[in-house]
Amino acid sequence: MSALGEALTQYITVRRALGTRLAEPANTLRQFVTFLEQEGSAHITTALALRWATARPGVQKATWGRRLSMVRKFAAWWSAFDPQTEVPPRHLVSSRHRRPRPHIYTEAQTQALMAAAAQCRSPTGLRALTYTTLIGLLAATGLRPGEALALDRSDVDLQNGILFIRETKFGKSRLVPIAATTRLALAHYAARRDALCPHPQTPAFLLSERGRRLAGSSVRRMFVRLSRAVGLRPANGSPRAGRGPRLQDFRHNSGTQIIPAMGEQCVYIPENRVIGGA
């Protein structure tokens, strides 16, 4: 391992010891150190940091700025040990993020997305079942997509109709009550899931076709395909997520939704009606 690689390991260890998860920055900074090693540089320089941060075309400048900000913090820490380290100045690239306009799904759009998900082909049929349930769950509860994907079987209390959301945004946990029809739909999914995949490789509640936890990147790509299929996004475009309605936009919805798996109405419960907290 190079000196920079060892320095990064120390940096990550120190930051995490201080209570920071540092999940995305850790992976991103490893890519940066690999880039420096490929460039034959034993030191962080502003020029190399800028070239690396802006090397991904087709993304918002805010992404460039965020990547450069991660390097800046690492470089500021490492400069105390390596005087030749250059700390990239602030505002070299704007990190201002332009928030996309929220999309409010109509009941018809939600039903169309779930119907499209039900047509997903796979050897066992688990893919269609899982994506239909995921969309219905988000529409009915307003969970963040990452929260739904992180649910383990032990987090879903089907007897009492409670979801345990563990350490999500800002490290907080909470209990989310679900309507009776949502509970029945999830129980229906669980029974069919276990029949189709009796030996999963993960404790996740929502399973991929291979019996693994769904990856966020795969879910986003699938949602783009479904959105295009029902006309919510342009049919022609980049395979990347691009612009258009997103899974997280279900958090802005209210009213009632339909979960076709049970054929009954399911009442949306806003997040501010959670109970308890851990």
C-alpha positions as CSV (number, residue, x, y, z in Angstrom):
1,M,0.0,0.0,0.0
2,S,1.3,3.5,-0.9
3,A,1.9,6.2,1.7
4,L,-1.3,7.9,0.5
5,G,-3.2,4.7,0.8
6,E,-2.0,4.3,4.4
7,A,-2.8,7.9,5.1
8,L,-6.4,7.5,3.8
9,T,-6.8,4.4,6.0
10,Q,-5.7,6.4,9.1
11,Y,-8.0,9.3,8.1
12,I,-11.0,7.1,7.8
13,T,-10.3,5.4,11.1
14,V,-9.9,8.8,12.9
15,R,-13.1,10.2,11.3
16,R,-15.1,7.1,12.2
17,A,-13.8,7.1,15.7
18,L,-15.2,10.6,16.1
19,G,-18.7,9.3,15.1
20,T,-18.8,9.9,11.3
21,R,-19.9,7.0,9.2
22,L,-18.0,8.3,6.2
23,A,-19.4,5.6,3.9
24,E,-19.6,7.5,0.5
25,P,-16.5,9.7,1.2
26,A,-14.4,6.6,2.1
27,N,-15.2,4.9,-1.2
28,T,-14.8,8.1,-3.2
29,L,-11.5,9.0,-1.6
30,R,-10.2,5.5,-2.3
31,Q,-10.9,6.1,-6.0
32,F,-9.0,9.4,-5.7
33,V,-6.0,7.8,-4.1
34,T,-6.0,5.1,-6.9
35,F,-6.1,7.9,-9.4
36,L,-3.0,9.6,-7.8
37,E,-1.1,6.3,-7.8
38,Q,-1.9,5.8,-11.5
39,E,-0.7,9.3,-12.2
40,G,2.5,8.5,-10.3
41,S,2.0,11.3,-7.8
42,A,3.0,10.7,-4.2
43,H,1.3,14.0,-3.1
44,I,-2.1,15.6,-3.4
45,T,-2.0,18.6,-5.7
46,T,-4.8,21.0,-6.6
47,A,-4.4,20.4,-10.3
48,L,-4.7,16.6,-10.0
49,A,-7.6,16.9,-7.5
50,L,-9.5,19.2,-9.9
51,R,-8.9,17.0,-12.9
52,W,-10.1,13.9,-11.0
53,A,-13.1,15.6,-9.5
54,T,-14.3,16.9,-12.9
55,A,-13.5,13.7,-14.9
56,R,-17.1,12.5,-14.9
57,P,-19.0,14.2,-17.7
58,G,-22.8,14.3,-17.8
59,V,-23.2,15.0,-14.1
60,Q,-24.2,18.1,-12.2
61,K,-21.4,20.5,-11.2
62,A,-22.6,20.0,-7.7
63,T,-21.3,16.4,-7.9
64,W,-17.9,17.8,-9.0
65,G,-17.9,20.2,-6.1
66,R,-18.9,17.4,-3.6
67,R,-16.1,15.2,-4.8
68,L,-13.6,18.1,-4.5
69,S,-14.9,18.9,-1.0
70,M,-14.1,15.3,0.1
71,V,-10.6,15.7,-1.2
72,R,-10.2,19.1,0.5
73,K,-11.0,17.7,3.9
74,F,-8.7,14.8,3.5
75,A,-5.9,17.0,2.1
76,A,-6.3,19.5,5.0
77,W,-5.8,16.7,7.5
78,W,-2.9,15.1,5.6
79,S,-1.1,18.4,5.1
80,A,-0.2,18.3,8.8
81,F,2.0,15.3,8.1
82,D,3.0,16.0,4.5
83,P,4.1,19.6,3.9
84,Q,4.0,19.1,0.1
85,T,0.3,18.4,0.2
86,E,-1.8,21.1,-1.6
87,V,-5.3,21.8,-0.1
88,P,-7.6,22.7,-3.0
89,P,-9.2,26.2,-2.3
90,R,-12.9,26.5,-1.6
91,H,-15.3,27.5,-4.3
92,L,-12.9,26.1,-7.0
93,V,-16.0,24.3,-8.3
94,S,-19.5,25.3,-7.2
95,S,-21.0,22.7,-5.0
96,R,-24.5,24.3,-5.1
97,H,-27.0,21.6,-5.7
98,R,-30.1,22.3,-7.8
99,R,-32.9,20.4,-6.3
100,P,-35.2,18.7,-8.8
101,R,-38.8,19.7,-8.7
102,P,-40.8,17.1,-6.7
103,H,-43.3,15.0,-8.6
104,I,-46.7,14.2,-7.0
105,Y,-47.8,10.8,-8.3
106,T,-51.5,10.4,-9.1
107,E,-53.1,7.1,-8.1
108,A,-53.3,6.2,-11.8
109,Q,-49.6,6.7,-12.2
110,T,-48.8,4.6,-9.2
111,Q,-51.0,1.8,-10.5
112,A,-49.4,2.0,-13.9
113,L,-45.9,1.8,-12.4
114,M,-46.9,-1.3,-10.3
115,A,-48.6,-2.9,-13.3
116,A,-45.4,-2.3,-15.3
117,A,-43.4,-3.8,-12.5
118,A,-45.6,-6.8,-12.5
119,Q,-44.5,-7.5,-16.1
120,C,-40.8,-7.7,-15.2
121,R,-39.5,-11.1,-16.4
122,S,-37.3,-13.3,-14.4
123,P,-36.8,-17.1,-14.0
124,T,-38.7,-17.4,-10.8
125,G,-41.0,-14.3,-11.0
126,L,-39.5,-12.9,-7.8
127,R,-38.3,-9.7,-9.6
128,A,-41.8,-8.7,-10.6
129,L,-43.2,-9.5,-7.1
130,T,-40.4,-7.5,-5.3
131,Y,-40.6,-4.4,-7.5
132,T,-44.4,-4.3,-7.4
133,T,-44.2,-4.6,-3.6
134,L,-41.5,-2.0,-3.3
135,I,-43.4,0.7,-5.2
136,G,-46.6,-0.1,-3.3
137,L,-44.7,0.1,0.0
138,L,-43.2,3.5,-0.8
139,A,-46.5,4.9,-2.0
140,A,-48.3,3.6,1.1
141,T,-45.8,4.7,3.7
142,G,-43.7,7.5,2.4
143,L,-40.5,5.7,3.4
144,R,-37.2,6.8,1.8
145,P,-36.2,4.2,-0.9
146,G,-33.0,3.5,1.1
147,E,-35.0,2.8,4.2
148,A,-37.2,0.3,2.4
149,L,-34.2,-1.5,0.9
150,A,-32.5,-1.6,4.3
151,L,-35.5,-3.4,6.0
152,D,-34.6,-6.8,7.4
153,R,-37.3,-9.4,8.1
154,S,-36.9,-8.7,11.8
155,D,-37.7,-5.0,11.1
156,V,-41.2,-5.9,9.7
157,D,-43.7,-6.7,12.4
158,L,-46.6,-8.1,10.4
159,Q,-48.5,-9.1,13.4
160,N,-48.7,-5.6,14.9
161,G,-48.3,-3.7,11.6
162,I,-45.1,-1.8,12.6
163,L,-41.9,-1.1,10.6
164,F,-38.7,-0.5,12.5
165,I,-36.6,2.0,10.5
166,R,-33.0,1.7,11.8
167,E,-30.5,4.6,12.0
168,T,-31.3,6.4,8.8
169,K,-30.9,10.1,8.2
170,F,-28.9,11.8,11.0
171,G,-28.5,8.4,12.6
172,K,-32.1,8.3,14.0
173,S,-34.4,5.3,14.2
174,R,-38.2,5.3,14.3
175,L,-41.2,3.1,14.3
176,V,-43.7,3.5,11.4
177,P,-47.2,2.1,11.7
178,I,-48.8,0.7,8.6
179,A,-52.4,0.3,7.6
180,A,-54.0,-3.1,7.8
181,T,-54.2,-3.5,4.1
182,T,-50.5,-2.6,3.7
183,R,-49.7,-5.2,6.4
184,L,-51.8,-7.8,4.4
185,A,-50.0,-6.9,1.2
186,L,-46.6,-7.3,2.9
187,A,-47.6,-10.6,4.4
188,H,-48.7,-11.8,0.9
189,Y,-45.3,-10.8,-0.5
190,A,-43.5,-12.5,2.3
191,A,-45.3,-15.8,1.8
192,R,-44.7,-15.8,-2.0
193,R,-41.1,-14.6,-1.5
194,D,-40.3,-17.5,0.8
195,A,-41.9,-20.0,-1.6
196,L,-39.9,-18.7,-4.6
197,C,-36.7,-18.2,-2.6
198,P,-36.6,-20.6,0.4
199,H,-32.8,-20.1,1.0
200,P,-32.0,-16.4,0.7
201,Q,-28.4,-15.0,1.0
202,T,-29.5,-12.1,3.2
203,P,-31.9,-11.3,6.0
204,A,-33.4,-8.5,3.8
205,F,-37.2,-8.3,3.6
206,L,-37.2,-7.3,-0.1
207,L,-35.2,-9.8,-2.2
208,S,-33.6,-9.6,-5.6
209,E,-34.0,-12.5,-8.1
210,R,-30.8,-14.0,-6.7
211,G,-32.0,-13.9,-3.1
212,R,-29.9,-10.9,-2.2
213,R,-30.6,-7.4,-0.9
214,L,-31.6,-5.0,-3.6
215,A,-28.9,-2.6,-4.6
216,G,-29.9,1.0,-4.8
217,S,-28.2,1.5,-8.2
218,S,-30.1,-1.5,-9.7
219,V,-33.4,-0.2,-8.2
220,R,-32.9,3.2,-9.8
221,R,-32.1,1.8,-13.2
222,M,-35.2,-0.4,-13.0
223,F,-37.4,2.5,-12.0
224,V,-36.1,4.5,-15.0
225,R,-37.2,1.6,-17.2
226,L,-40.6,1.4,-15.6
227,S,-41.1,5.2,-15.8
228,R,-40.3,5.1,-19.5
229,A,-42.7,2.2,-20.0
230,V,-45.6,4.1,-18.6
231,G,-44.7,7.5,-20.1
232,L,-43.4,9.3,-17.0
233,R,-40.0,9.7,-18.7
234,P,-38.9,10.1,-22.3
235,A,-38.6,6.7,-24.0
236,N,-35.3,7.7,-25.6
237,G,-32.5,8.8,-23.4
238,S,-29.4,7.9,-21.5
239,P,-29.4,4.6,-19.5
240,R,-28.5,6.7,-16.5
241,A,-31.3,7.9,-14.3
242,G,-31.3,11.3,-15.9
243,R,-34.2,13.7,-15.1
244,G,-37.8,12.8,-14.3
245,P,-39.9,11.5,-11.4
246,R,-37.9,9.5,-8.9
247,L,-38.7,6.9,-6.3
248,Q,-38.1,9.3,-3.4
249,D,-40.9,11.5,-4.8
250,F,-43.4,9.1,-3.3
251,R,-42.6,10.8,0.0
252,H,-44.5,13.8,-1.3
253,N,-47.7,11.9,-1.9
254,S,-50.8,11.8,0.3
255,G,-54.2,10.2,0.1
256,T,-54.9,6.6,-0.8
257,Q,-53.1,4.2,-3.0
258,I,-53.9,0.7,-4.4
259,I,-51.7,-2.3,-3.8
260,P,-52.8,-4.7,-6.6
261,A,-51.3,-7.7,-4.8
262,M,-54.3,-7.5,-2.4
263,G,-56.7,-5.5,-4.5
264,E,-57.6,-3.3,-1.6
265,Q,-57.0,0.4,-0.6
266,C,-54.1,1.2,1.6
267,V,-54.0,4.5,3.5
268,Y,-50.8,6.6,3.3
269,I,-49.4,7.4,6.7
270,P,-47.2,10.6,6.7
271,E,-43.9,10.3,8.4
272,N,-44.8,12.8,11.1
273,R,-47.3,10.2,12.4
274,V,-44.6,7.8,13.5
275,I,-44.7,6.4,17.0
276,G,-41.9,5.9,19.5
277,G,-38.3,6.2,18.5
278,A,-35.0,4.6,19.4
